[in-house]
């Protein structure tokens, strides 16, 4: 875990299984924040004849349980697109369903609904909200540009894409402006968008600077993406 400050709050980024940012830990709230799990994505596409590797939900939940153990979190805020569609909980295979039930029973678990799962029901466990304000911080699925509130969101699946020594390197990352923080996708079957994409930069406005944040061993790499013209 690598510490940094956001809106006067100490936060910690967790390294991901694919070498990059994966989740956020908020020590003051003893809370783990994850975005875009997209549970049951494989089974959703299987219904249309597109066969993806199964057990994506099991892998994602195993990673999530590991993050809870690592941080000692007592709360989980899942920031939308938690399932690939609102009926995803009905398709969980028994092992994954049992894992999810154990997690939601053991923790104060809140599902923030997203564009993929706007009608998520009680069968997922935990509680549901369209957005939530915790200690002055607004938690929602998709950033709302133009406001002055402190905000943490997901939705865009940001990835840092750079050229280094003739190689193209892509890593999941968080993206940060003064009052907005966008988390990377946590799910096992999620792709990503270039962190410097205009859609992401626009979502983080107003801003003076925008950076990609990437944990690298015990250090935090801050990669500049945009700066307001003088």
Buried (B, 14 or more C-beta within 10 A) or exposed (E): BBEBEBBEBEBBBBBBEEBBBBBBBBBEBBBBBBBBBBBBBBBBBBEEEEEEEEBBBBBBBBBBBBBBEBBEBEBBBBBBBBBBBBBBBBBBEEEBBEBBBEBBEEBBBBBBBBEBBEEBEEEBBBEBEEBBEBEEBBBBBBBEBEEEEBBBBBBBBBBBBBEEEEEEEBBBBBBBBBBBBBBBBBBBBBEBBBBBBEEBBEBBBEBEBBBBBBBEEEEBBEBEBBEEEE
